[in-house]
Amino acid sequence: MSEIHDAPTASQLVESVREWLERDVLAGTTGRLQFHARVAINVLAMVEREMSLGPQQAIEHALRLASLGVADESELAAAIRNGDLDDRLDEVIVAVRATVTDKLRVANPGYFAKE
C-alpha cells in the first residue's frame, strides 16, 4: 500500500509522544499532573493498538456480522432483541465473544495476562 504522507507516520508520531510522556514527563511530575500524564500514556497506547490491530479486527468483525445476516451491531442487537437469532444462539455467542475480545485487546490487553 502506498502512503500519501511522508515519515513519520501517524503511528510513529503517537508512539513518540507516548514514549516522551513515559520517559520525561511522568518522571518529572507528581500529583495531579502525573496522574494526567498516566492517563495520556494509556490513551496513546490504546490508539497505537487500535491503529495496529483495528484494520484486521474490522474485517473479521464485518465477516462475523455478515455470517449472522446483519450489517452492523445495531442490526445484531435488534435481531437478538426480536428473537430472530434464537435458533443460532451458539453462533451469536461466539461472534459477540470475539468482538468483546477484540475490543479488550485494544482497550486493556492486560486483562488477558490475568488468565
Backbone as JSON Lines, residues from 0, in Angstrom:
{"i":0,"aa":"M","n":[0.84,-1.18,0.0],"ca":[0.0,0.0,0.0],"c":[0.89,1.24,0.0]}
{"i":1,"aa":"S","n":[0.59,2.15,-0.85],"ca":[1.36,3.39,-0.96],"c":[0.84,4.4,0.06]}
{"i":2,"aa":"E","n":[1.75,5.03,0.76],"ca":[1.38,6.02,1.77],"c":[1.41,7.41,1.17]}
{"i":3,"aa":"I","n":[0.37,8.18,1.42],"ca":[0.31,9.54,0.9],"c":[1.17,10.49,1.74]}
{"i":4,"aa":"H","n":[1.31,10.19,3.02],"ca":[2.06,11.06,3.92],"c":[3.47,10.51,4.13]}
{"i":5,"aa":"D","n":[4.4,11.42,4.23],"ca":[5.79,11.02,4.46],"c":[6.0,10.63,5.91]}
{"i":6,"aa":"A","n":[7.19,10.09,6.18],"ca":[7.58,9.76,7.55],"c":[7.76,11.05,8.34]}
{"i":7,"aa":"P","n":[7.47,11.04,9.61],"ca":[6.99,9.91,10.38],"c":[5.5,9.67,10.14]}
{"i":8,"aa":"T","n":[5.1,8.42,10.27],"ca":[3.71,8.04,10.11],"c":[2.92,8.46,11.35]}
{"i":9,"aa":"A","n":[1.62,8.41,11.24],"ca":[0.77,8.72,12.4],"c":[1.1,7.79,13.56]}
{"i":10,"aa":"S","n":[1.31,6.54,13.26],"ca":[1.65,5.56,14.29],"c":[2.97,5.9,14.97]}
{"i":11,"aa":"Q","n":[3.95,6.3,14.19],"ca":[5.25,6.68,14.75],"c":[5.14,7.94,15.61]}
{"i":12,"aa":"L","n":[4.31,8.87,15.19],"ca":[4.12,10.09,15.98],"c":[3.46,9.79,17.32]}
{"i":13,"aa":"V","n":[2.43,8.97,17.29],"ca":[1.74,8.6,18.54],"c":[2.71,7.88,19.46]}
{"i":14,"aa":"E","n":[3.49,6.96,18.93],"ca":[4.47,6.22,19.73],"c":[5.5,7.18,20.34]}
{"i":15,"aa":"S","n":[5.98,8.13,19.57],"ca":[6.97,9.09,20.07],"c":[6.43,9.92,21.23]}
{"i":16,"aa":"V","n":[5.2,10.39,21.08],"ca":[4.6,11.2,22.16],"c":[4.4,10.36,23.4]}
{"i":17,"aa":"R","n":[3.91,9.13,23.22],"ca":[3.71,8.25,24.38],"c":[5.03,7.98,25.08]}
{"i":18,"aa":"E","n":[6.07,7.68,24.33],"ca":[7.38,7.41,24.93],"c":[7.93,8.65,25.64]}
{"i":19,"aa":"W","n":[7.75,9.82,25.08],"ca":[8.2,11.06,25.71],"c":[7.47,11.26,27.04]}
{"i":20,"aa":"L","n":[6.17,11.03,27.03],"ca":[5.41,11.16,28.28],"c":[5.91,10.17,29.33]}
{"i":21,"aa":"E","n":[6.17,8.93,28.91],"ca":[6.63,7.9,29.85],"c":[8.01,8.22,30.41]}
{"i":22,"aa":"R","n":[8.93,8.62,29.54],"ca":[10.32,8.81,29.96],"c":[10.56,10.16,30.63]}
{"i":23,"aa":"D","n":[10.03,11.22,30.08],"ca":[10.38,12.56,30.54],"c":[9.32,13.21,31.43]}
{"i":24,"aa":"V","n":[8.09,13.22,30.97],"ca":[7.04,13.94,31.7],"c":[6.67,13.22,32.99]}
{"i":25,"aa":"L","n":[6.42,11.93,32.9],"ca":[5.97,11.16,34.07],"c":[6.99,11.24,35.2]}
{"i":26,"aa":"A","n":[8.26,11.09,34.87],"ca":[9.31,11.11,35.89],"c":[9.49,12.48,36.51]}
{"i":27,"aa":"G","n":[9.12,13.52,35.78],"ca":[9.34,14.88,36.28],"c":[8.12,15.53,36.88]}
{"i":28,"aa":"T","n":[7.08,14.74,37.13],"ca":[5.86,15.32,37.68],"c":[5.39,14.53,38.88]}
{"i":29,"aa":"T","n":[4.48,15.13,39.61],"ca":[3.86,14.46,40.76],"c":[2.39,14.84,40.79]}
{"i":30,"aa":"G","n":[1.67,14.16,41.63],"ca":[0.28,14.52,41.9],"c":[-0.62,14.48,40.68]}
{"i":31,"aa":"R","n":[-1.43,15.51,40.58],"ca":[-2.45,15.59,39.54],"c":[-1.84,15.54,38.14]}
{"i":32,"aa":"L","n":[-0.77,16.26,37.92],"ca":[-0.14,16.29,36.61],"c":[0.41,14.91,36.24]}
{"i":33,"aa":"Q","n":[0.99,14.22,37.2],"ca":[1.49,12.87,36.93],"c":[0.33,11.92,36.6]}
{"i":34,"aa":"F","n":[-0.76,12.05,37.33],"ca":[-1.95,11.23,37.05],"c":[-2.43,11.47,35.62]}
{"i":35,"aa":"H","n":[-2.52,12.73,35.22],"ca":[-2.97,13.05,33.86],"c":[-1.98,12.56,32.81]}
{"i":36,"aa":"A","n":[-0.7,12.58,33.12],"ca":[0.3,12.03,32.21],"c":[0.08,10.53,32.04]}
{"i":37,"aa":"R","n":[-0.22,9.83,33.13],"ca":[-0.5,8.39,33.05],"c":[-1.74,8.12,32.2]}
{"i":38,"aa":"V","n":[-2.76,8.94,32.38],"ca":[-3.98,8.79,31.57],"c":[-3.64,8.99,30.09]}
{"i":39,"aa":"A","n":[-2.87,10.03,29.79],"ca":[-2.49,10.31,28.4],"c":[-1.67,9.16,27.82]}
{"i":40,"aa":"I","n":[-0.77,8.59,28.6],"ca":[0.03,7.45,28.15],"c":[-0.87,6.27,27.82]}
{"i":41,"aa":"N","n":[-1.83,6.0,28.68],"ca":[-2.76,4.89,28.44],"c":[-3.6,5.14,27.19]}
{"i":42,"aa":"V","n":[-4.06,6.35,27.0],"ca":[-4.85,6.69,25.82],"c":[-4.02,6.5,24.56]}
{"i":43,"aa":"L","n":[-2.8,7.0,24.56],"ca":[-1.95,6.87,23.38],"c":[-1.61,5.4,23.1]}
{"i":44,"aa":"A","n":[-1.43,4.61,24.14],"ca":[-1.18,3.18,23.94],"c":[-2.4,2.51,23.31]}
{"i":45,"aa":"M","n":[-3.6,2.92,23.72],"ca":[-4.82,2.39,23.11],"c":[-4.9,2.78,21.64]}
{"i":46,"aa":"V","n":[-4.57,4.02,21.33],"ca":[-4.59,4.48,19.94],"c":[-3.59,3.67,19.11]}
{"i":47,"aa":"E","n":[-2.41,3.43,19.66],"ca":[-1.42,2.61,18.95],"c":[-1.97,1.22,18.65]}
{"i":48,"aa":"R","n":[-2.57,0.61,19.66],"ca":[-3.12,-0.74,19.46],"c":[-4.25,-0.73,18.46]}
{"i":49,"aa":"E","n":[-5.11,0.28,18.51],"ca":[-6.21,0.35,17.56],"c":[-5.69,0.55,16.14]}
{"i":50,"aa":"M","n":[-4.66,1.36,15.97],"ca":[-4.08,1.58,14.65],"c":[-3.44,0.29,14.14]}
{"i":51,"aa":"S","n":[-2.85,-0.47,15.01],"ca":[-2.17,-1.69,14.63],"c":[-3.15,-2.85,14.39]}
{"i":52,"aa":"L","n":[-4.05,-3.05,15.33],"ca":[-4.95,-4.2,15.29],"c":[-6.28,-3.91,14.6]}
{"i":53,"aa":"G","n":[-6.69,-2.66,14.61],"ca":[-8.02,-2.28,14.16],"c":[-8.4,-2.68,12.75]}
{"i":54,"aa":"P","n":[-7.55,-2.47,11.75],"ca":[-7.97,-2.83,10.39],"c":[-8.33,-4.31,10.24]}
{"i":55,"aa":"Q","n":[-7.52,-5.21,10.78],"ca":[-7.83,-6.64,10.69],"c":[-9.05,-6.98,11.55]}
{"i":56,"aa":"Q","n":[-9.15,-6.36,12.72],"ca":[-10.32,-6.6,13.57],"c":[-11.6,-6.16,12.86]}
{"i":57,"aa":"A","n":[-11.55,-5.05,12.13],"ca":[-12.74,-4.55,11.42],"c":[-13.18,-5.54,10.34]}
{"i":58,"aa":"I","n":[-12.21,-6.11,9.63],"ca":[-12.54,-7.1,8.6],"c":[-13.2,-8.32,9.23]}
{"i":59,"aa":"E","n":[-12.59,-8.83,10.3],"ca":[-13.12,-10.02,10.97],"c":[-14.49,-9.75,11.58]}
{"i":60,"aa":"H","n":[-14.68,-8.56,12.12],"ca":[-15.97,-8.18,12.71],"c":[-17.06,-8.15,11.64]}
{"i":61,"aa":"A","n":[-16.74,-7.54,10.5],"ca":[-17.71,-7.47,9.4],"c":[-18.08,-8.87,8.91]}
{"i":62,"aa":"L","n":[-17.1,-9.76,8.85],"ca":[-17.38,-11.13,8.43],"c":[-18.27,-11.85,9.44]}
{"i":63,"aa":"R","n":[-18.01,-11.63,10.73],"ca":[-18.85,-12.25,11.76],"c":[-20.29,-11.76,11.64]}
{"i":64,"aa":"L","n":[-20.46,-10.45,11.47],"ca":[-21.81,-9.9,11.36],"c":[-22.5,-10.45,10.11]}
{"i":65,"aa":"A","n":[-21.77,-10.47,9.0],"ca":[-22.36,-10.98,7.76],"c":[-22.78,-12.44,7.9]}
{"i":66,"aa":"S","n":[-21.98,-13.22,8.63],"ca":[-22.34,-14.64,8.81],"c":[-23.64,-14.79,9.59]}
{"i":67,"aa":"L","n":[-23.97,-13.77,10.37],"ca":[-25.24,-13.79,11.11],"c":[-26.36,-13.1,10.35]}
{"i":68,"aa":"G","n":[-26.03,-12.55,9.18],"ca":[-27.05,-11.91,8.35],"c":[-27.42,-10.5,8.76]}
{"i":69,"aa":"V","n":[-26.49,-9.82,9.44],"ca":[-26.74,-8.44,9.85],"c":[-25.61,-7.56,9.34]}
{"i":70,"aa":"A","n":[-25.9,-6.25,9.21],"ca":[-24.92,-5.32,8.66],"c":[-24.07,-4.65,9.71]}
{"i":71,"aa":"D","n":[-24.62,-4.49,10.91],"ca":[-23.88,-3.79,11.95],"c":[-24.38,-4.23,13.33]}
{"i":72,"aa":"E","n":[-23.77,-3.65,14.36],"ca":[-24.12,-4.06,15.72],"c":[-25.55,-3.66,16.09]}
{"i":73,"aa":"S","n":[-26.05,-2.57,15.52],"ca":[-27.44,-2.19,15.79],"c":[-28.41,-3.24,15.26]}
{"i":74,"aa":"E","n":[-28.13,-3.72,14.06],"ca":[-28.97,-4.78,13.5],"c":[-28.85,-6.06,14.3]}
{"i":75,"aa":"L","n":[-27.65,-6.36,14.76],"ca":[-27.45,-7.56,15.58],"c":[-28.26,-7.44,16.87]}
{"i":76,"aa":"A","n":[-28.17,-6.29,17.51],"ca":[-28.92,-6.08,18.76],"c":[-30.42,-6.22,18.51]}
{"i":77,"aa":"A","n":[-30.91,-5.65,17.42],"ca":[-32.34,-5.75,17.1],"c":[-32.74,-7.2,16.84]}
{"i":78,"aa":"A","n":[-31.89,-7.93,16.1],"ca":[-32.19,-9.33,15.8],"c":[-32.22,-10.17,17.08]}
{"i":79,"aa":"I","n":[-31.3,-9.89,17.98],"ca":[-31.29,-10.6,19.26],"c":[-32.54,-10.25,20.06]}
{"i":80,"aa":"R","n":[-32.83,-8.97,20.14],"ca":[-33.99,-8.5,20.9],"c":[-35.3,-9.08,20.34]}
{"i":81,"aa":"N","n":[-35.39,-9.19,19.01],"ca":[-36.61,-9.69,18.37],"c":[-36.7,-11.21,18.36]}
{"i":82,"aa":"G","n":[-35.63,-11.88,18.77],"ca":[-35.64,-13.34,18.78],"c":[-35.33,-13.95,17.43]}
{"i":83,"aa":"D","n":[-34.89,-13.13,16.48],"ca":[-34.62,-13.62,15.13],"c":[-33.46,-14.61,15.07]}
{"i":84,"aa":"L","n":[-32.58,-14.57,16.05],"ca":[-31.4,-15.44,16.04],"c":[-31.44,-16.48,17.16]}
{"i":85,"aa":"D","n":[-32.61,-16.67,17.74],"ca":[-32.71,-17.63,18.84],"c":[-32.26,-19.04,18.45]}
{"i":86,"aa":"D","n":[-32.48,-19.4,17.2],"ca":[-32.08,-20.74,16.75],"c":[-30.59,-20.82,16.42]}
{"i":87,"aa":"R","n":[-29.9,-19.69,16.53],"ca":[-28.45,-19.64,16.24],"c":[-27.69,-19.07,17.43]}
{"i":88,"aa":"L","n":[-28.2,-19.32,18.6],"ca":[-27.63,-18.73,19.82],"c":[-26.14,-19.04,19.98]}
{"i":89,"aa":"D","n":[-25.72,-20.26,19.69],"ca":[-24.3,-20.61,19.82],"c":[-23.44,-19.74,18.91]}
{"i":90,"aa":"E","n":[-23.89,-19.49,17.68],"ca":[-23.15,-18.65,16.75],"c":[-23.1,-17.2,17.24]}
{"i":91,"aa":"V","n":[-24.21,-16.73,17.78],"ca":[-24.27,-15.36,18.3],"c":[-23.28,-15.2,19.45]}
{"i":92,"aa":"I","n":[-23.24,-16.16,20.34],"ca":[-22.33,-16.1,21.49],"c":[-20.88,-16.07,21.01]}
{"i":93,"aa":"V","n":[-20.54,-16.91,20.06],"ca":[-19.17,-16.93,19.53],"c":[-18.82,-15.57,18.91]}
{"i":94,"aa":"A","n":[-19.74,-15.01,18.13],"ca":[-19.49,-13.73,17.46],"c":[-19.35,-12.59,18.47]}
{"i":95,"aa":"V","n":[-20.25,-12.53,19.43],"ca":[-20.2,-11.46,20.43],"c":[-18.95,-11.6,21.28]}
{"i":96,"aa":"R","n":[-18.62,-12.8,21.67],"ca":[-17.41,-13.02,22.48],"c":[-16.16,-12.59,21.71]}
{"i":97,"aa":"A","n":[-16.1,-12.89,20.43],"ca":[-14.95,-12.5,19.61],"c":[-14.86,-10.97,19.51]}
{"i":98,"aa":"T","n":[-15.99,-10.32,19.38],"ca":[-16.0,-8.85,19.31],"c":[-15.53,-8.24,20.62]}
{"i":99,"aa":"V","n":[-16.01,-8.75,21.72],"ca":[-15.59,-8.24,23.03],"c":[-14.1,-8.48,23.24]}
{"i":100,"aa":"T","n":[-13.62,-9.64,22.83],"ca":[-12.2,-9.96,22.95],"c":[-11.37,-8.97,22.14]}
{"i":101,"aa":"D","n":[-11.79,-8.68,20.91],"ca":[-11.08,-7.7,20.08],"c":[-11.04,-6.34,20.76]}
{"i":102,"aa":"K","n":[-12.16,-5.93,21.32],"ca":[-12.22,-4.62,21.99],"c":[-11.28,-4.58,23.2]}
{"i":103,"aa":"L","n":[-11.23,-5.67,23.96],"ca":[-10.34,-5.72,25.12],"c":[-8.87,-5.74,24.7]}
{"i":104,"aa":"R","n":[-8.55,-6.36,23.58],"ca":[-7.16,-6.39,23.12],"c":[-6.66,-4.97,22.81]}
{"i":105,"aa":"V","n":[-7.57,-4.08,22.47],"ca":[-7.2,-2.68,22.24],"c":[-7.28,-1.89,23.54]}
{"i":106,"aa":"A","n":[-8.38,-2.01,24.25],"ca":[-8.6,-1.17,25.43],"c":[-7.78,-1.59,26.64]}
{"i":107,"aa":"N","n":[-7.63,-2.9,26.87],"ca":[-6.94,-3.36,28.07],"c":[-6.36,-4.75,27.86]}
{"i":108,"aa":"P","n":[-5.28,-4.87,27.09],"ca":[-4.71,-6.19,26.82],"c":[-4.18,-6.87,28.08]}
{"i":109,"aa":"G","n":[-3.95,-6.13,29.13],"ca":[-3.51,-6.7,30.39],"c":[-4.52,-7.67,30.97]}
{"i":110,"aa":"Y","n":[-5.76,-7.52,30.57],"ca":[-6.82,-8.42,31.03],"c":[-6.47,-9.86,30.69]}
{"i":111,"aa":"F","n":[-5.86,-10.07,29.51],"ca":[-5.54,-11.43,29.08],"c":[-4.34,-12.0,29.79]}
{"i":112,"aa":"A","n":[-3.5,-11.16,30.36],"ca":[-2.35,-11.63,31.11],"c":[-2.78,-12.26,32.43]}
{"i":113,"aa":"K","n":[-3.99,-11.97,32.86],"ca":[-4.51,-12.5,34.12],"c":[-5.1,-13.88,33.97]}
{"i":114,"aa":"E","n":[-5.21,-14.37,32.74],"ca":[-5.83,-15.69,32.52],"c":[-4.95,-16.8,33.01]}
